Structure formats: structure tokens, C-alpha cells
Amino acid sequence: MERKEKIKMEAKQCDRCGVLYTNADIEKLENVSIAGFGKVNGLVLRLYNGRLKTKKTKSFDLCPECMRRQVKFLRGENQE
């Protein structure tokens, strides 16, 4: 008897461009690792005041294309 694996499909929407994407789309990414993390699909922006006390944080879910562009920007690579 053949055992079938269940694949969890969780759709997400990019906070930048609005496109829908899944975890499977993230797994297809290459060279989108940053700060020692593996393949990622989001960032958290943390705002500070002058004394380095957190004022606010905001998280962003990014589709593979937007994440690829953001990583290139953070690495200082040329933008397309």
C-alpha cells in the first residue's frame, strides 16, 4: 500500500504588491537567505526613539519576488 504525504497549502498575500503565494513558492527560491536564516518570506521593521527603546514594530509578509528584491537591496546589490 502506497503512503501519501499530506501537503499543507497555506496561501499568503504579499504586503507590498498584493500577489498571493504559498509555502511551496518560498521553497523554490534560491539565494534569498539573509542574516544566517534560510529561505524567508517576511521582515519586521522595528522603530526606535533616541534611547533605543522600541516604539513600534511592523511585520511584512513578502512574496518571493518582493523578498528577492528586498534582500538584494539590503545586501547593497544593484537593483534591476
GISULTA-V226508 format. One record per backbone hydrogen bond with DSSP energy under -0.5 kcal/mol. CO is the residue of the C=O (numbers start at 1). NH is the residue of the N-H. Records with the same first field share a line. If there is no record, write none. Layout:
CO: NH ; NH
This chain:
2: 4
6: 8
7: 9
8: 10
9: 11
12: 21
14: 18
19: 14
21: 12
22: 25 ; 26
23: 27
24: 28
26: 29
32: 40
34: 37
38: 34
41: 62
43: 60
44: 46
45: 47 ; 58
47: 55 ; 56
49: 52
52: 54
53: 49
56: 47
58: 45
60: 43
61: 15
63: 67
64: 68
65: 69
66: 70
67: 71
68: 72
69: 73
70: 74
71: 75
72: 76 ; 77
73: 76
